Amino acid sequence: MSLKEKILIADDSEMNQMLLEEILSDKYEYVMAKDGTEAVDILEKNEDIDLVMLDINMPKMDGFGVLEIMNLRHWISEVPVIIISSESDVDFIRRGYDLGASDYISRPFDLTVVRRRVENTIMLYARQKRLVRLVEEQVYEREKTNNTMINILSHVIEYRNNESGQHILHVRMMTDILLRRLIEITDKYPLTETDISMIASVSALHDIGKISVPKAILNKPGKLDPEEWEIMKSHAAIGDSMLYDIGMQQSETLMNLAHEICRWHHERWDGRGYPDGLKGDEIPISAQVVAMADVYDALTSERCYKKSFDHATAIKMITNGECGAFNPLLIQCLLDVQDQLFENMHTDPRRFDYRQEAKRLSDEMLEQKELMPNNRAHSLLTFEQKKAEFFAEQCGGIQFEFDHWTNTVHLKDWNAPVDQREKSMYLTEWNDVSLLSEKDWLALREKLKATTPERPEVKMIVQIPVNGEYRWQRLTVKSLWTAKHKEYAGVLGHFEDIQDEMVRRGEEAFEKCSEYSVSHLLKDLSRVFEVVRLVDPKTNENLELDKDGKVITTPIHCYEIWGRNEPCENCISSRSLEGKE
């Protein structure tokens, strides 16, 4: 058995597949897919895929379709996905993250970026998988016991009234799905993970009272007469009484939930249910959800008195009120999760029980720890949102992103030709970017050290080389912090060209030379700029203030100050002095 991690590369370009394999060398095993349909097929047949590198624009099924299926089948929580695309549209990238992608790598590929992000993503999920396995060992025994008891109960029900033994398992699974969607769309019912787990578990007891109903009534193929119907309805109250006979030796919360579900899972939102005619939220939410799950499975299953309905018909009958009245919020939940229900109803519901619980517990444990350097995916979506908001406020110029965890910087120069617009690199020092002078870099570093999650923004005026010419830029920088632990994570930045504005300021300053002394002028300008010099290109004299505020003169060509060997093509000083000798 190979010890190498296995990567699925889904891209319709054979060249891109070969390029990625070359970049990642022989460190991994590779499986190739030329379209989304083939990628899904490979994922279905291979449980040992450690990472998917997914192109979006593919034939048959695009990358978004693959992500949607991975969500529907619960693969996305165990197999990380890195999107590989030349698309740079913010909405495009955001949709990928919304569907569960862990990272995004733009083309053309940068060797260092690809290697680093693949290593980091696999490392993060490997850590998650190890933790899941450890938790699974603890959860499995507990879940195995629960499932054994549920299976026994399923067979009792099956023996008594010829219902499928899958009914209880289906109700349990559907209860869990509906409750999780409910807490996503409203905070009206403050349910915890523990609450959801307990409600789903005790939903198995909802029909235990049917043990007291004669088999002739349970299995009657035709419509029940009024007397038989009253006997059938009695199972709700009888089941409740059976639980009281057990006593409260078990968890009080668990037993209370069991009482609610057994007694009230046939109540209706409009008050026309039984046994107590409760109305609206007088019915505990636990009983409301189990009631909907019970009705859906009854509709989609064959019974002695009816044929089964297909999924779409069952959904329509419930939402149209043909099967009783339900909480409008639960109707919305049912519509939201109907595709997931259809998928899961065609899968053995025993398959995911302990695995999903183990995954939930491991996620909980990870979130309780401090966010380590390799937990990049946990905050990635938050950062992408901040990036989108930040860059949306800017226009053109040069943008950059520094990732503290991978120590990489990604530059995008909107003024450069398309094939030279983007550049990524691994840094040893920030000034490896070769944009900022050493003095500006040191000043920026000190300003960034002073930022906080509450005050993350820094602004500076600097000069950087643009197409061989030094130009004035307004640098806006925003530090990024993890949402939960307030840990520094990286930097976003934007250079705005203000060359014309600075030329205009210089011209205005020289116009004031006749009104103010040179010393006064230099002091005024020092309030705006960190470095102020007055250079006369005619006499090659440089005027500036010393540490005591006195004007000193230095013979030097102005272009030498910038490390050049000849005058600039667009000399600000010459333009400012034209006509003012």
N, C-alpha and C positions, 0 to 999 in steps of 0.2 A: 504493500500500500504506500503510495507516494505521500511524503510529508510536506510537499509544496502546496501553497494555496492555489486554488483554481479560479481563474478569471474568465467570465463570459464577455466577449467583445462582440456587441451587436451593432454592425455598421454595414451598409450596403456597398461601401467602397472597399475593395480588396486592398488597395494601396494603404488606406487608413489602418486596416487590420494589421498589415505587415509592418507598418511604421510603429504602431503601438507595441507590437510584439518585439520589435527591435529595440525600442526605447526601454522597455521593461526587462530586456535581456532574458536570460534563462532562469530567472529567479522564481517564476511562476509557471503553472500549467495553463494552457489556453484552450477555450472552446469558442468556435466562431459561429456567428449567426448573420445571415445576409439580409434578414428582414425581421419585423416584430413578431410575426407568427412563429417563425422558427425559434426565436429567442424564448417565447413562452413555452414552446414544446420542450426545449432543452431544460428550462427551469423545472418543468413538471416532472421530467424523468431523472433529473440529477439533484440530489439533496446536498451535494458537497460543493456547490458553487459558493465561493467566498466573496465575490465582488462582480457586479455587472457594470461594464463600461458601455453606455447606451447612447447611440446617435438618435436624434429626434426625427429627422426627415428620412424615412425609410419606406419602401413599398409594402403593400398588403396591410401592414399595421405599423403606425408610427410609434415613436418612443413614448408619447403620452398614453397611447393605448396600452403599451406594455406596463407602464406604471399603474394605470387604473386596474389592470388585472392582478398585478402584484399586491395592490391594496385589498382587492376583493378576496383574494385567496390567502391573505395574511403573510405573504412572503416578504413584504417590504420591511417588516420588523426584524427579520433575521438575515436578509441579504441586502447589503448596502448597494446603492446605485450612484455612479458618477456619470453625469451627463457630459457627452463630448459633442460639441457643435460649434459652428462658426457664427451662429446667431448671437447677437449682443443686445437684442431688445429686452428691456427690463421686464415687461409683462411676460415674455416668453420664458425667461429664466425663473421668474417668480412662480409661474405655473408649475415648472418642474419641481421646485422646492415644496410647493403646496401639495404635490402628489407624493412627496416622501423622498425625493432625491437627497443624497447626503452631500453632494458637492457638484461643482460645475467647472469644466475645463474647456477653454475656448481653443479653437483652431486658428492659425497653425500651432501645432504642439510645441511646447518648450520642454526639453528633456528633463530639466531639474524639477519644474513644476509638476509634470506628470508623475515622475518617480516619487516625489515627496507626498503628494496628495493620495496616491494609491497606497503607499506604505502607511500613512496616517489613518486612512479610512479602514484598511484591513486590520490594523493594530487595534483601533477602537472597537470594532465589531468582534474581533477575536476575544478581547477582554470581556465584552458583553456575553459572548457565547460561553466562555468559561464560567462566568457567574451564573448564567442560566442553567448550565449543567449541574453546578453545585446545588442550586436551589431546587432543581428538578428532583434530585435524589431525596431531598427532604419532603417536597410536595407530593412526589409520586406515591409514596406509601399512604399518605393521607387521602389522596384522590382515589387511589385504588380501593381503599376501604369504602369511601363514599360511593364510588361507582358500583361496587359489589352490592351494597345495600339498595341502590337505585335499580340495578338490574333485577334483583330479587323482587322488588316492588313492581317493576315493569312486567315480569312474568306472572305475578299474582293478578294484575289488572288484565293481562292478556288471557289468562285462564278463566277469569270471571266473566268477561264480556266480549271476548273475541276481538278486542282492539289490538292494534299493533303494539308490540312492546317498545317501539320507537317513540310512541306518543310522549311519554314522560321525558325522554331525552330531548325531543324536539322542543317541548315547552321550556325546558331548562335553558337550552341554547338560545331560543328566541327571546326569553325573558332577559337574559344577559345583554343581548344586542340592543333591545329596545331601551333598557335602562341606561346604557352607556350613551345612546343618542339623546335621550331625554336630558341628561345632565349637561350635554353640550349645547342644547338650544335654550335652556332655562335654568335659573337658580331657584325656582319655586319649590323644588323638592331637594333639600340639601343632603343628598345621598353620598356616602363615602364608598371607596372601593370595597371595604369590608361589608357594608350594607348590601351592595350589589351582589357580591359573592354569596352572602347568606340568603338573600331573596331567591337567587337562581337555584341554590341548593334545595331550599325547602319547598320550591315550586313543585318538586316531585311528590309532595304529600297532598296536592290539591284535591285529588279524587279518592282519598283513602276511605271516605265514608261510603263509597259504592260497594264496599265489601258487605254492607248490611242490606243491599238491595237484591231482591231475588233475581236469579239468572234469567228467568223467563221474561222479566221486565227489561233487564239490561240488553238482552239479545233479541227482543221482539223486532221483527223485520218491518212491521207497519207502524202506523201512528199510535202513540199511547192514548188510552182513554183518560178522562179526568182523574179517576181514582189512581190509575197507574202513574200518571204524571205527578201527582202529589207525593207518591212514594218515591219516585225518582228524585224530586226536588229535595227530599229530606236528607239526601246524602251530604249536603253542605253542613247542616247543623250537626248531623251525627259524627262526621269527621272531626268537627270542632270539639265535640264531647269526648271523642276517643283521645284527643290530645290532652284534655284536662285530666283524664284518668291516668295518663303517664306521669303527671306531676311536673315540677319545675326543677328537677335535678340538673337538667342541661342548662345551657346558656339562656338566661331570661329573655334576652333580645331575640335569639333564634326562635324560642318557643312562641314569643309574642307574634313574630312574623308568620310562623306556621299557623297560629290561630287565625290571623287576619286572612291568610290565603285560603285556608280550608273553608272558613265560614262565608267569606264575602266574594269569592271569585265568580259568582253568578249575579252579583249586583250590577245595576246599569246606571250610567251617567244621568239618565233622565228620571231615576227613582222607580223604575218599573221592574226591577230585578227581585231576586229572593236570596236569603230568607227574611231579610229585615227591611227591604225597600229603601236602602240608603240612597242618597242622591249626591251627585257631584263629588267634591272632595271630602264628603263624609266617608266615602269609600277610601280606605288606605291605598296609597299608590302601589304598594306591593300587590294587592289583590287586583287593582285595575290592570296592571301590566300582565299578570298571569292570565287574567280573563281574556285579554286580546290574543295572547299566545295560544291559549286553549282553543279559541274559536278558529284561528287561522289553521292550526293543525287539523282540527276536526273537518274543516272545509276541504283541505287538500288531501285528506286520507279517506280511504273507502271504509264505510261502516255497514253493519248488517241492514241498516234502513236506508242507505243512500250510496250512490256512486261518488267518486272523488271529483272535485273541481280542479281545474288547472290554476296555476299560481296567479295569473293576471285576473281571472274571474274572481278568485277568493279575495284579492286586494280590493277589487271594485265593489264586491258585495259588502265588505266591512266598511269601506269609506262611504258607501251610499246609505248605510244604516239598515241594511237588510238583515243583519245578524245582531241587532241590539245597538244601543247608544254608547259611544265611547268618548272619553276625554279628547277634546280637539287637539291638544298637544300630543297625545299618543297617536292620533290619526296622522299628524304631521310626521312623527317619528317613523311610523309604519311606511309612509310614502318615501321617506328619506333612505330607509335601509332595505327597501323591497328587493333590490338587486342582490344585496348581501344575503338576505334570507333565502332567495331562490338558489344561490350558489351553495349555501351551507345545508339546505334541506336535501341536496343531492350528494352530500358527503356524510360519512359515518360520524354522527355527533360525538361519539366517544373519543374520536381521534384527537381533538384539540383541547379536551378538558384540562388535564394537568399541565400541558405545554403552555397554554395561554395564562394560566395562573402563575406558573413559574416565571414567564416573561414579565408579567405585571409586577411580581415581587422583586425581580432583579432590577427592573427599571426604577422601582421605589428606592432600592438600596443604592443604586448609582446616584440618584438625585440627592440623597442625603449626604454624599461625600462632597468634599471640595472639588471644584471643576479642575481636573488635571489637564496638562498640556495636550494630551491626546483626545480630550473630549470635545474636539472642534465641532463635530456635527451637531451637538446639542444646542449650540447657540448660533449656528450658521444662518438659519432662517431669519432670526432677529437681526443679525448683522446685514444680511442682504436687504432687508426692509430699510434699515438705516442708510445703507449705501444708495438705495433707490431714491429715498427722500432727499439725501444730501446732493447727489448729482443732478437731480431734477431741478434744483435751485440754481445750478450753475449753467453755463452756456459755452460750449466749445473749449478752447484752451487745452491745457495738459492736466490730466487727472491721474491720480495714483492711489493704490491701495497697498498698505503694508500689513502683512499677516505676522503677528508676533509669534504664533505657535509654530509656523513653518519657516519663519525668518525669510520670507520672500516678499518681493515687491512687484507689483504689476502696474506698468505704465501704459497710458493711452493718450497719444498726442493726436487730437482731432484735426490739427493743421497739417499733419504729415500725409504722404501718399498712403493709400489703403494698405499696401503690402508692408509698410513700415510703421503702421499706426500703433501696434501693440508690442510690448516687450515685457518679459517676465524674467526675474533673476533671483538667485539665492544670495543673500547679503552677509558680508562679514562686518561691514560698517555701512551706515546709511549713505555716506558720500560715494559709495561704489556706483551709485546712480549717475554720478558725474554731472549733476545739475547744480547743486548748491556749492558755494564756496565754503571753505573750512570754517570761516567765521560765522556765516549764516547757518551752517549745519549745527555748530555748537550752540548758537543762540536759540535755534529751533528746539534742540534737545532739552535745553533748560526750560523753555516755555512749556513743552510737553510734559515734563516732570511735574509741573505745577497744575496740570489739568486734573479734573475730577469727573466722576460720572454726572454730577450736577452742572459743572462748567467745563465742558469738553473742548470748546472751540478756541483756536489761536489764529491770529492774523498777523502777517508780516509783509513788508515791502522788500523785495529782493531783486537781484539781477541774475538771469540765467542765460546760457547760450541757446539761441534759437536759429537754426539754419546758418550757423557760423557767425552770428551777430549777437552780442549781449543786449538783452532787452529787459526793461523794467516789468516786473510782474507783481501782482497782489496775490500772496500765498495765503489760502485759507485751509486750515487743518483741523480735523475733528478726531479726537481719540475715541476708541470703541471700548466698551466695558461689558462684561457678562452681566445679564439682567439679574440673576439671582445672587451671585457672590461678589459683584462689583469688582471683578478682576480685570486688569488691563489686558486687552486682546489684540489691539492693532490700531492702525491710523488710516483715515481717508484724507486725501488732499486734492487741492485744485489750484492751478496757476492761471490767473487771469491777466492777459496782456494789457498793461496800462502805459505802454511806451508813449503814445500820443499825449496822454494826460500829463506824464512826467515832463515831456518836452514843453508843453504849455506852461507848466509850473515853473520850469527853468527860465523860460522867456519872461514870464511875469516877474520872477525874482530879479532878473537883470535890469528890467525896466525900473525897479525900485532902488537900484544902486545909487541913483542920483539923490534919492531922498534919505537913505539910511547909510550909516557907516558900514564897511565890510564886516566889521565885528558883529554889529547888530544884526546884519543879514544872516550871517552864519549861525548865530544863536537862534534866530527865528526858525531857520530851516532845520536846526537840530531838534526842534520840538516835534518835527514831522518824521525826519529820517534818522536812522541809526548812524549812518556815516555821511558826512557832508564835506564836500570839497568844491572850491571854485577854481576851475582850470581855464587858463587863457591859452588857446592853441597857437596864438600869434607869438607870444613871448615865452611859451613853454614854462609858465609858472603855475604852481599849485598852491592855493591858499586854503588853510584849514586852521581850526582852533586846537591849541595844545591843551593839556590837562588843567591848566590854570585859566583857560578861557581867553588866552591871548592868540592873536593871529600870527601864524608863522608861514614863511614862504619857502617853497622847495622847488628848485629847478628840475622839472621832469616833463617829458611828453605825456599827455593825458592817456594815450593808448597804452603806455607802458604800465600804467596802474592796473590795467586789465590783463597784463601778460601777453600783449600783442606786439608784433614787430613793425606794424605800419598803422597809419590812421584808419579809423573806422569809416565805412562807406557813408554811414548816416550819423555824422558827428553832431551831437546835441550842442556842444559848446560853440562850434562854428556857426550853426544855425541861429543860436541865441544872440551871437555877437554881430551877425550880419547887419550892416547899416548903423552900428552903434559904436564905432571907433572914436 
